[in-house]
């Protein structure tokens, strides 16, 4: 009888020796590749006969999924899953799982760090320090103006696992809080002690807007020119969710022309972003390399949870989180 086969299409860890050992303990055939940028034919050749595919950023398109011969589970290494064609997977009777419960504290902490860095202009301040050191005298002009945070309004768009943690952390900063999340139940709103507002109201009234939505057809381009123009000229936009939630061209124009005062960005439509990206050249843009998810703890947390989902597969159980829930009807 053939062993269950697990194939990793691409990974960000230094190596997958631990995973290989864990699969060997379970009698599972295990292969790992770096196929993020591989031609589709090569990707298909490596995963065609897999029972379980673990994918980070390799594109699991309709063509790739259609070529899978016996796969019954695709596990996305992370929270977002926009690189997996869910409809194609559902048609093939393949469950798609993600790991939405890893790194919420890390992303919340990273969000607050970026928020403060942008508000206090810390990256520009470093350049000012270097310039002043070379000149032998202080020149703070590039830093002005800076306002105190206390008493200002922070708007949180999306108040799920991560957004709710940002909410909790910001309560210690003596700020007013607004939340836009049409999917929060009345029970959850009461639990968080909040009322929600429409997005436009939040954008108009907030001094800082922080985004914590998943990437869906509804949220792609959620923040574009129209939304940026209704924000305060002194406002800052923080995005640690997904790059395409914000129209990058409109954001660069907004910063360049002063529609808003600043932005802190950890995620990009293309990753890593193009070196000619305009945001690199703007003092008002505070940029980070999509590391909001990272800590030593979260790195091991996601690895262990992926192995747990594979273990569940071996026992005939569904993964902990199924993204394409409609596939369950086909599997009955």
Order of alpha helices (4+ residues) and beta strands (2+ residues): beta-alpha-beta-alpha-beta-alpha-beta-alpha-beta-alpha-alpha-beta-alpha-beta-alpha-alpha-beta-alpha-beta-alpha-beta-beta-alpha-alpha
